Amino acid sequence: MIRNRTARRSAALVLMVVGVLLMLLSTSVGIGLLVFLVGLLLELVGLALEWRNPP
């Protein structure tokens, strides 16, 4: 896990931006749903990185 707070916040921000872009750029139903789910997963990982306190 990333212990440096600045690096953790930067990684969380990048993951959240990529997640939003993937959700916005999803087009067709089949592939779009897969891309949307990957974007949602990246959003959740970004939020988890942001809110997790390092040991």
mmCIF file as Biopython writes it, N, C-alpha, C and O atoms, coordinates in Angstrom:
data_model
#
loop_
_atom_site.group_PDB
_atom_site.id
_atom_site.type_symbol
_atom_site.label_atom_id
_atom_site.label_alt_id
_atom_site.label_comp_id
_atom_site.label_asym_id
_atom_site.label_entity_id
_atom_site.label_seq_id
_atom_site.pdbx_PDB_ins_code
_atom_site.Cartn_x
_atom_site.Cartn_y
_atom_site.Cartn_z
_atom_site.occupancy
_atom_site.B_iso_or_equiv
_atom_site.auth_seq_id
_atom_site.auth_asym_id
_atom_site.pdbx_PDB_model_num
ATOM 1   N N  . MET A ? 1  ? 0.842   -1.178 0.000   1.0 0.0 1  A 1 
ATOM 2   C CA . MET A ? 1  ? 0.000   0.000  0.000   1.0 0.0 1  A 1 
ATOM 3   C C  . MET A ? 1  ? 0.887   1.242  0.000   1.0 0.0 1  A 1 
ATOM 4   O O  . MET A ? 1  ? 2.003   1.223  0.520   1.0 0.0 1  A 1 
ATOM 5   N N  . ILE A ? 2  ? 0.385   2.293  -0.577  1.0 0.0 2  A 1 
ATOM 6   C CA . ILE A ? 2  ? 1.131   3.544  -0.659  1.0 0.0 2  A 1 
ATOM 7   C C  . ILE A ? 2  ? 1.025   4.262  0.681   1.0 0.0 2  A 1 
ATOM 8   O O  . ILE A ? 2  ? -0.074  4.546  1.156   1.0 0.0 2  A 1 
ATOM 9   N N  . ARG A ? 3  ? 2.175   4.554  1.287   1.0 0.0 3  A 1 
ATOM 10  C CA . ARG A ? 3  ? 2.174   5.219  2.593   1.0 0.0 3  A 1 
ATOM 11  C C  . ARG A ? 3  ? 2.263   6.737  2.466   1.0 0.0 3  A 1 
ATOM 12  O O  . ARG A ? 3  ? 1.791   7.462  3.342   1.0 0.0 3  A 1 
ATOM 13  N N  . ASN A ? 4  ? 2.864   7.218  1.384   1.0 0.0 4  A 1 
ATOM 14  C CA . ASN A ? 4  ? 3.001   8.648  1.172   1.0 0.0 4  A 1 
ATOM 15  C C  . ASN A ? 4  ? 1.638   9.242  0.820   1.0 0.0 4  A 1 
ATOM 16  O O  . ASN A ? 4  ? 1.004   8.822  -0.148  1.0 0.0 4  A 1 
ATOM 17  N N  . ARG A ? 5  ? 1.197   10.213 1.604   1.0 0.0 5  A 1 
ATOM 18  C CA . ARG A ? 5  ? -0.151  10.760 1.427   1.0 0.0 5  A 1 
ATOM 19  C C  . ARG A ? 5  ? -0.304  11.468 0.084   1.0 0.0 5  A 1 
ATOM 20  O O  . ARG A ? 5  ? -1.341  11.343 -0.567  1.0 0.0 5  A 1 
ATOM 21  N N  . THR A ? 6  ? 0.714   12.207 -0.332  1.0 0.0 6  A 1 
ATOM 22  C CA . THR A ? 6  ? 0.636   12.921 -1.603  1.0 0.0 6  A 1 
ATOM 23  C C  . THR A ? 6  ? 0.555   11.952 -2.770  1.0 0.0 6  A 1 
ATOM 24  O O  . THR A ? 6  ? -0.238  12.156 -3.689  1.0 0.0 6  A 1 
ATOM 25  N N  . ALA A ? 7  ? 1.360   10.908 -2.746  1.0 0.0 7  A 1 
ATOM 26  C CA . ALA A ? 7  ? 1.332   9.909  -3.817  1.0 0.0 7  A 1 
ATOM 27  C C  . ALA A ? 7  ? 0.000   9.168  -3.817  1.0 0.0 7  A 1 
ATOM 28  O O  . ALA A ? 7  ? -0.546  8.867  -4.879  1.0 0.0 7  A 1 
ATOM 29  N N  . ARG A ? 8  ? -0.522  8.873  -2.633  1.0 0.0 8  A 1 
ATOM 30  C CA . ARG A ? 8  ? -1.801  8.176  -2.535  1.0 0.0 8  A 1 
ATOM 31  C C  . ARG A ? 8  ? -2.935  9.033  -3.095  1.0 0.0 8  A 1 
ATOM 32  O O  . ARG A ? 8  ? -3.806  8.532  -3.806  1.0 0.0 8  A 1 
ATOM 33  N N  . ARG A ? 9  ? -2.920  10.323 -2.771  1.0 0.0 9  A 1 
ATOM 34  C CA . ARG A ? 9  ? -3.953  11.221 -3.299  1.0 0.0 9  A 1 
ATOM 35  C C  . ARG A ? 9  ? -3.826  11.386 -4.806  1.0 0.0 9  A 1 
ATOM 36  O O  . ARG A ? 9  ? -4.829  11.435 -5.517  1.0 0.0 9  A 1 
ATOM 37  N N  . SER A ? 10 ? -2.593  11.471 -5.291  1.0 0.0 10 A 1 
ATOM 38  C CA . SER A ? 10 ? -2.387  11.593 -6.738  1.0 0.0 10 A 1 
ATOM 39  C C  . SER A ? 10 ? -2.883  10.353 -7.460  1.0 0.0 10 A 1 
ATOM 40  O O  . SER A ? 10 ? -3.542  10.457 -8.495  1.0 0.0 10 A 1 
ATOM 41  N N  . ALA A ? 11 ? -2.570  9.179  -6.922  1.0 0.0 11 A 1 
ATOM 42  C CA . ALA A ? 11 ? -3.029  7.927  -7.533  1.0 0.0 11 A 1 
ATOM 43  C C  . ALA A ? 11 ? -4.550  7.847  -7.501  1.0 0.0 11 A 1 
ATOM 44  O O  . ALA A ? 11 ? -5.169  7.411  -8.472  1.0 0.0 11 A 1 
ATOM 45  N N  . ALA A ? 12 ? -5.153  8.263  -6.399  1.0 0.0 12 A 1 
ATOM 46  C CA . ALA A ? 12 ? -6.613  8.244  -6.290  1.0 0.0 12 A 1 
ATOM 47  C C  . ALA A ? 12 ? -7.240  9.189  -7.307  1.0 0.0 12 A 1 
ATOM 48  O O  . ALA A ? 12 ? -8.244  8.850  -7.934  1.0 0.0 12 A 1 
ATOM 49  N N  . LEU A ? 13 ? -6.657  10.367 -7.472  1.0 0.0 13 A 1 
ATOM 50  C CA . LEU A ? 13 ? -7.187  11.333 -8.430  1.0 0.0 13 A 1 
ATOM 51  C C  . LEU A ? 13 ? -7.086  10.806 -9.858  1.0 0.0 13 A 1 
ATOM 52  O O  . LEU A ? 13 ? -8.032  10.931 -10.636 1.0 0.0 13 A 1 
ATOM 53  N N  . VAL A ? 14 ? -5.947  10.221 -10.204 1.0 0.0 14 A 1 
ATOM 54  C CA . VAL A ? 14 ? -5.769  9.667  -11.551 1.0 0.0 14 A 1 
ATOM 55  C C  . VAL A ? 14 ? -6.771  8.548  -11.801 1.0 0.0 14 A 1 
ATOM 56  O O  . VAL A ? 14 ? -7.391  8.500  -12.864 1.0 0.0 14 A 1 
ATOM 57  N N  . LEU A ? 15 ? -6.937  7.650  -10.834 1.0 0.0 15 A 1 
ATOM 58  C CA . LEU A ? 15 ? -7.887  6.554  -11.005 1.0 0.0 15 A 1 
ATOM 59  C C  . LEU A ? 15 ? -9.316  7.063  -11.143 1.0 0.0 15 A 1 
ATOM 60  O O  . LEU A ? 15 ? -10.095 6.523  -11.929 1.0 0.0 15 A 1 
ATOM 61  N N  . MET A ? 16 ? -9.663  8.093  -10.389 1.0 0.0 16 A 1 
ATOM 62  C CA . MET A ? 16 ? -11.017 8.625  -10.470 1.0 0.0 16 A 1 
ATOM 63  C C  . MET A ? 16 ? -11.263 9.309  -11.813 1.0 0.0 16 A 1 
ATOM 64  O O  . MET A ? 16 ? -12.341 9.170  -12.390 1.0 0.0 16 A 1 
ATOM 65  N N  . VAL A ? 17 ? -10.272 10.043 -12.313 1.0 0.0 17 A 1 
ATOM 66  C CA . VAL A ? 17 ? -10.423 10.708 -13.610 1.0 0.0 17 A 1 
ATOM 67  C C  . VAL A ? 17 ? -10.542 9.680  -14.724 1.0 0.0 17 A 1 
ATOM 68  O O  . VAL A ? 17 ? -11.387 9.817  -15.609 1.0 0.0 17 A 1 
ATOM 69  N N  . VAL A ? 18 ? -9.696  8.646  -14.688 1.0 0.0 18 A 1 
ATOM 70  C CA . VAL A ? 18 ? -9.778  7.587  -15.697 1.0 0.0 18 A 1 
ATOM 71  C C  . VAL A ? 18 ? -11.128 6.880  -15.607 1.0 0.0 18 A 1 
ATOM 72  O O  . VAL A ? 18 ? -11.723 6.547  -16.632 1.0 0.0 18 A 1 
ATOM 73  N N  . GLY A ? 19 ? -11.607 6.654  -14.403 1.0 0.0 19 A 1 
ATOM 74  C CA . GLY A ? 19 ? -12.912 6.023  -14.225 1.0 0.0 19 A 1 
ATOM 75  C C  . GLY A ? 19 ? -14.039 6.852  -14.815 1.0 0.0 19 A 1 
ATOM 76  O O  . GLY A ? 19 ? -14.926 6.314  -15.477 1.0 0.0 19 A 1 
ATOM 77  N N  . VAL A ? 20 ? -14.011 8.155  -14.581 1.0 0.0 20 A 1 
ATOM 78  C CA . VAL A ? 20 ? -15.037 9.038  -15.140 1.0 0.0 20 A 1 
ATOM 79  C C  . VAL A ? 20 ? -14.965 9.039  -16.662 1.0 0.0 20 A 1 
ATOM 80  O O  . VAL A ? 20 ? -15.995 8.968  -17.333 1.0 0.0 20 A 1 
ATOM 81  N N  . LEU A ? 21 ? -13.749 9.119  -17.213 1.0 0.0 21 A 1 
ATOM 82  C CA . LEU A ? 21 ? -13.600 9.102  -18.670 1.0 0.0 21 A 1 
ATOM 83  C C  . LEU A ? 21 ? -14.123 7.804  -19.268 1.0 0.0 21 A 1 
ATOM 84  O O  . LEU A ? 21 ? -14.790 7.822  -20.303 1.0 0.0 21 A 1 
ATOM 85  N N  . LEU A ? 22 ? -13.827 6.683  -18.628 1.0 0.0 22 A 1 
ATOM 86  C CA . LEU A ? 22 ? -14.327 5.411  -19.138 1.0 0.0 22 A 1 
ATOM 87  C C  . LEU A ? 22 ? -15.850 5.358  -19.095 1.0 0.0 22 A 1 
ATOM 88  O O  . LEU A ? 22 ? -16.482 4.834  -20.012 1.0 0.0 22 A 1 
ATOM 89  N N  . MET A ? 23 ? -16.440 5.899  -18.031 1.0 0.0 23 A 1 
ATOM 90  C CA . MET A ? 23 ? -17.897 5.894  -17.939 1.0 0.0 23 A 1 
ATOM 91  C C  . MET A ? 23 ? -18.521 6.810  -18.988 1.0 0.0 23 A 1 
ATOM 92  O O  . MET A ? 23 ? -19.568 6.486  -19.548 1.0 0.0 23 A 1 
ATOM 93  N N  . LEU A ? 24 ? -17.893 7.943  -19.254 1.0 0.0 24 A 1 
ATOM 94  C CA . LEU A ? 24 ? -18.448 8.878  -20.230 1.0 0.0 24 A 1 
ATOM 95  C C  . LEU A ? 24 ? -18.263 8.400  -21.666 1.0 0.0 24 A 1 
ATOM 96  O O  . LEU A ? 24 ? -19.084 8.710  -22.530 1.0 0.0 24 A 1 
ATOM 97  N N  . LEU A ? 25 ? -17.196 7.651  -21.932 1.0 0.0 25 A 1 
ATOM 98  C CA . LEU A ? 25 ? -16.897 7.231  -23.297 1.0 0.0 25 A 1 
ATOM 99  C C  . LEU A ? 25 ? -17.491 5.875  -23.662 1.0 0.0 25 A 1 
ATOM 100 O O  . LEU A ? 25 ? -17.271 5.390  -24.772 1.0 0.0 25 A 1 
ATOM 101 N N  . SER A ? 26 ? -18.235 5.258  -22.758 1.0 0.0 26 A 1 
ATOM 102 C CA . SER A ? 26 ? -18.839 3.964  -23.087 1.0 0.0 26 A 1 
ATOM 103 C C  . SER A ? 26 ? -19.934 4.174  -24.133 1.0 0.0 26 A 1 
ATOM 104 O O  . SER A ? 26 ? -20.770 5.068  -23.998 1.0 0.0 26 A 1 
ATOM 105 N N  . THR A ? 27 ? -19.919 3.335  -25.185 1.0 0.0 27 A 1 
ATOM 106 C CA . THR A ? 27 ? -20.820 3.573  -26.317 1.0 0.0 27 A 1 
ATOM 107 C C  . THR A ? 27 ? -21.883 2.487  -26.452 1.0 0.0 27 A 1 
ATOM 108 O O  . THR A ? 27 ? -23.028 2.705  -26.056 1.0 0.0 27 A 1 
ATOM 109 N N  . SER A ? 28 ? -21.542 1.343  -26.992 1.0 0.0 28 A 1 
ATOM 110 C CA . SER A ? 28 ? -22.546 0.310  -27.241 1.0 0.0 28 A 1 
ATOM 111 C C  . SER A ? 28 ? -22.918 -0.403 -25.947 1.0 0.0 28 A 1 
ATOM 112 O O  . SER A ? 28 ? -22.225 -0.274 -24.938 1.0 0.0 28 A 1 
ATOM 113 N N  . VAL A ? 29 ? -23.998 -1.142 -25.981 1.0 0.0 29 A 1 
ATOM 114 C CA . VAL A ? 29 ? -24.531 -1.752 -24.767 1.0 0.0 29 A 1 
ATOM 115 C C  . VAL A ? 29 ? -23.581 -2.800 -24.198 1.0 0.0 29 A 1 
ATOM 116 O O  . VAL A ? 29 ? -23.256 -2.749 -23.012 1.0 0.0 29 A 1 
ATOM 117 N N  . GLY A ? 30 ? -23.133 -3.741 -25.008 1.0 0.0 30 A 1 
ATOM 118 C CA . GLY A ? 30 ? -22.285 -4.828 -24.507 1.0 0.0 30 A 1 
ATOM 119 C C  . GLY A ? 30 ? -20.931 -4.344 -24.032 1.0 0.0 30 A 1 
ATOM 120 O O  . GLY A ? 30 ? -20.558 -4.545 -22.876 1.0 0.0 30 A 1 
ATOM 121 N N  . ILE A ? 31 ? -20.198 -3.707 -24.928 1.0 0.0 31 A 1 
ATOM 122 C CA . ILE A ? 31 ? -18.870 -3.211 -24.582 1.0 0.0 31 A 1 
ATOM 123 C C  . ILE A ? 31 ? -18.989 -2.022 -23.638 1.0 0.0 31 A 1 
ATOM 124 O O  . ILE A ? 31 ? -18.165 -1.851 -22.740 1.0 0.0 31 A 1 
ATOM 125 N N  . GLY A ? 32 ? -20.008 -1.205 -23.841 1.0 0.0 32 A 1 
ATOM 126 C CA . GLY A ? 32 ? -20.207 -0.043 -22.979 1.0 0.0 32 A 1 
ATOM 127 C C  . GLY A ? 32 ? -20.445 -0.432 -21.532 1.0 0.0 32 A 1 
ATOM 128 O O  . GLY A ? 32 ? -19.957 0.234  -20.619 1.0 0.0 32 A 1 
ATOM 129 N N  . LEU A ? 33 ? -21.187 -1.503 -21.318 1.0 0.0 33 A 1 
ATOM 130 C CA . LEU A ? 33 ? -21.432 -1.967 -19.956 1.0 0.0 33 A 1 
ATOM 131 C C  . LEU A ? 33 ? -20.137 -2.443 -19.307 1.0 0.0 33 A 1 
ATOM 132 O O  . LEU A ? 33 ? -19.888 -2.170 -18.133 1.0 0.0 33 A 1 
ATOM 133 N N  . LEU A ? 34 ? -19.320 -3.151 -20.068 1.0 0.0 34 A 1 
ATOM 134 C CA . LEU A ? 34 ? -18.032 -3.617 -19.549 1.0 0.0 34 A 1 
ATOM 135 C C  . LEU A ? 34 ? -17.131 -2.434 -19.203 1.0 0.0 34 A 1 
ATOM 136 O O  . LEU A ? 34 ? -16.520 -2.408 -18.135 1.0 0.0 34 A 1 
ATOM 137 N N  . VAL A ? 35 ? -17.049 -1.459 -20.102 1.0 0.0 35 A 1 
ATOM 138 C CA . VAL A ? 35 ? -16.222 -0.276 -19.857 1.0 0.0 35 A 1 
ATOM 139 C C  . VAL A ? 35 ? -16.772 0.513  -18.676 1.0 0.0 35 A 1 
ATOM 140 O O  . VAL A ? 35 ? -16.004 1.027  -17.862 1.0 0.0 35 A 1 
ATOM 141 N N  . PHE A ? 36 ? -18.090 0.613  -18.574 1.0 0.0 36 A 1 
ATOM 142 C CA . PHE A ? 36 ? -18.708 1.311  -17.449 1.0 0.0 36 A 1 
ATOM 143 C C  . PHE A ? 36 ? -18.357 0.632  -16.127 1.0 0.0 36 A 1 
ATOM 144 O O  . PHE A ? 36 ? -18.043 1.307  -15.147 1.0 0.0 36 A 1 
ATOM 145 N N  . LEU A ? 37 ? -18.407 -0.697 -16.096 1.0 0.0 37 A 1 
ATOM 146 C CA . LEU A ? 37 ? -18.076 -1.428 -14.869 1.0 0.0 37 A 1 
ATOM 147 C C  . LEU A ? 37 ? -16.608 -1.267 -14.503 1.0 0.0 37 A 1 
ATOM 148 O O  . LEU A ? 37 ? -16.278 -1.141 -13.324 1.0 0.0 37 A 1 
ATOM 149 N N  . VAL A ? 38 ? -15.721 -1.271 -15.497 1.0 0.0 38 A 1 
ATOM 150 C CA . VAL A ? 38 ? -14.297 -1.041 -15.224 1.0 0.0 38 A 1 
ATOM 151 C C  . VAL A ? 38 ? -14.105 0.367  -14.673 1.0 0.0 38 A 1 
ATOM 152 O O  . VAL A ? 38 ? -13.335 0.566  -13.733 1.0 0.0 38 A 1 
ATOM 153 N N  . GLY A ? 39 ? -14.796 1.340  -15.247 1.0 0.0 39 A 1 
ATOM 154 C CA . GLY A ? 39 ? -14.722 2.709  -14.743 1.0 0.0 39 A 1 
ATOM 155 C C  . GLY A ? 39 ? -15.233 2.819  -13.319 1.0 0.0 39 A 1 
ATOM 156 O O  . GLY A ? 39 ? -14.649 3.518  -12.491 1.0 0.0 39 A 1 
ATOM 157 N N  . LEU A ? 40 ? -16.320 2.130  -13.041 1.0 0.0 40 A 1 
ATOM 158 C CA . LEU A ? 40 ? -16.871 2.132  -11.687 1.0 0.0 40 A 1 
ATOM 159 C C  . LEU A ? 40 ? -15.903 1.486  -10.701 1.0 0.0 40 A 1 
ATOM 160 O O  . LEU A ? 40 ? -15.733 1.972  -9.583  1.0 0.0 40 A 1 
ATOM 161 N N  . LEU A ? 41 ? -15.274 0.401  -11.113 1.0 0.0 41 A 1 
ATOM 162 C CA . LEU A ? 41 ? -14.284 -0.259 -10.266 1.0 0.0 41 A 1 
ATOM 163 C C  . LEU A ? 41 ? -13.106 0.665  -9.987  1.0 0.0 41 A 1 
ATOM 164 O O  . LEU A ? 41 ? -12.624 0.730  -8.856  1.0 0.0 41 A 1 
ATOM 165 N N  . LEU A ? 42 ? -12.638 1.381  -11.011 1.0 0.0 42 A 1 
ATOM 166 C CA . LEU A ? 42 ? -11.540 2.326  -10.804 1.0 0.0 42 A 1 
ATOM 167 C C  . LEU A ? 42 ? -11.952 3.449  -9.863  1.0 0.0 42 A 1 
ATOM 168 O O  . LEU A ? 42 ? -11.145 3.900  -9.050  1.0 0.0 42 A 1 
ATOM 169 N N  . GLU A ? 43 ? -13.182 3.901  -9.960  1.0 0.0 43 A 1 
ATOM 170 C CA . GLU A ? 43 ? -13.685 4.916  -9.035  1.0 0.0 43 A 1 
ATOM 171 C C  . GLU A ? 43 ? -13.638 4.411  -7.592  1.0 0.0 43 A 1 
ATOM 172 O O  . GLU A ? 43 ? -13.197 5.124  -6.691  1.0 0.0 43 A 1 
ATOM 173 N N  . LEU A ? 44 ? -14.092 3.191  -7.388  1.0 0.0 44 A 1 
ATOM 174 C CA . LEU A ? 44 ? -14.105 2.627  -6.033  1.0 0.0 44 A 1 
ATOM 175 C C  . LEU A ? 44 ? -12.692 2.444  -5.491  1.0 0.0 44 A 1 
ATOM 176 O O  . LEU A ? 44 ? -12.443 2.701  -4.313  1.0 0.0 44 A 1 
ATOM 177 N N  . VAL A ? 45 ? -11.768 2.004  -6.336  1.0 0.0 45 A 1 
ATOM 178 C CA . VAL A ? 45 ? -10.373 1.859  -5.904  1.0 0.0 45 A 1 
ATOM 179 C C  . VAL A ? 45 ? -9.793  3.223  -5.559  1.0 0.0 45 A 1 
ATOM 180 O O  . VAL A ? 45 ? -9.084  3.363  -4.562  1.0 0.0 45 A 1 
ATOM 181 N N  . GLY A ? 46 ? -10.086 4.221  -6.369  1.0 0.0 46 A 1 
ATOM 182 C CA . GLY A ? 46 ? -9.609  5.575  -6.078  1.0 0.0 46 A 1 
ATOM 183 C C  . GLY A ? 46 ? -10.146 6.100  -4.764  1.0 0.0 46 A 1 
ATOM 184 O O  . GLY A ? 46 ? -9.408  6.709  -3.989  1.0 0.0 46 A 1 
ATOM 185 N N  . LEU A ? 47 ? -11.422 5.872  -4.504  1.0 0.0 47 A 1 
ATOM 186 C CA . LEU A ? 47 ? -12.002 6.302  -3.230  1.0 0.0 47 A 1 
ATOM 187 C C  . LEU A ? 47 ? -11.403 5.543  -2.054  1.0 0.0 47 A 1 
ATOM 188 O O  . LEU A ? 47 ? -11.164 6.122  -0.995  1.0 0.0 47 A 1 
ATOM 189 N N  . ALA A ? 48 ? -11.161 4.255  -2.237  1.0 0.0 48 A 1 
ATOM 190 C CA . ALA A ? 48 ? -10.566 3.461  -1.163  1.0 0.0 48 A 1 
ATOM 191 C C  . ALA A ? 48 ? -9.154  3.944  -0.862  1.0 0.0 48 A 1 
ATOM 192 O O  . ALA A ? 48 ? -8.758  4.005  0.301   1.0 0.0 48 A 1 
ATOM 193 N N  . LEU A ? 49 ? -8.393  4.288  -1.893  1.0 0.0 49 A 1 
ATOM 194 C CA . LEU A ? 49 ? -7.044  4.811  -1.667  1.0 0.0 49 A 1 
ATOM 195 C C  . LEU A ? 49 ? -7.090  6.145  -0.940  1.0 0.0 49 A 1 
ATOM 196 O O  . LEU A ? 49 ? -6.253  6.417  -0.079  1.0 0.0 49 A 1 
ATOM 197 N N  . GLU A ? 50 ? -8.050  6.965  -1.279  1.0 0.0 50 A 1 
ATOM 198 C CA . GLU A ? 50 ? -8.148  8.286  -0.670  1.0 0.0 50 A 1 
ATOM 199 C C  . GLU A ? 50 ? -8.528  8.200  0.805   1.0 0.0 50 A 1 
ATOM 200 O O  . GLU A ? 50 ? -7.998  8.962  1.614   1.0 0.0 50 A 1 
ATOM 201 N N  . TRP A ? 51 ? -9.418  7.308  1.170   1.0 0.0 51 A 1 
ATOM 202 C CA . TRP A ? 51 ? -9.936  7.268  2.530   1.0 0.0 51 A 1 
ATOM 203 C C  . TRP A ? 51 ? -9.208  6.299  3.445   1.0 0.0 51 A 1 
ATOM 204 O O  . TRP A ? 51 ? -9.456  6.296  4.651   1.0 0.0 51 A 1 
ATOM 205 N N  . ARG A ? 52 ? -8.320  5.481  2.909   1.0 0.0 52 A 1 
ATOM 206 C CA . ARG A ? 52 ? -7.623  4.498  3.744   1.0 0.0 52 A 1 
ATOM 207 C C  . ARG A ? 52 ? -6.493  5.181  4.499   1.0 0.0 52 A 1 
ATOM 208 O O  . ARG A ? 52 ? -5.695  5.907  3.906   1.0 0.0 52 A 1 
ATOM 209 N N  . ASN A ? 53 ? -6.424  4.952  5.797   1.0 0.0 53 A 1 
ATOM 210 C CA . ASN A ? 53 ? -5.322  5.471  6.606   1.0 0.0 53 A 1 
ATOM 211 C C  . ASN A ? 53 ? -4.196  4.456  6.613   1.0 0.0 53 A 1 
ATOM 212 O O  . ASN A ? 53 ? -4.426  3.287  6.923   1.0 0.0 53 A 1 
ATOM 213 N N  . PRO A ? 54 ? -2.972  4.877  6.276   1.0 0.0 54 A 1 
ATOM 214 C CA . PRO A ? 54 ? -1.864  3.917  6.278   1.0 0.0 54 A 1 
ATOM 215 C C  . PRO A ? 54 ? -1.533  3.469  7.696   1.0 0.0 54 A 1 
ATOM 216 O O  . PRO A ? 54 ? -1.713  4.228  8.648   1.0 0.0 54 A 1 
ATOM 217 N N  . PRO A ? 55 ? -1.048  2.227  7.839   1.0 0.0 55 A 1 
ATOM 218 C CA . PRO A ? 55 ? -0.722  1.728  9.189   1.0 0.0 55 A 1 
ATOM 219 C C  . PRO A ? 55 ? 0.485   2.403  9.787   1.0 0.0 55 A 1 
ATOM 220 O O  . PRO A ? 55 ? 0.874   2.087  10.911  1.0 0.0 55 A 1 
#
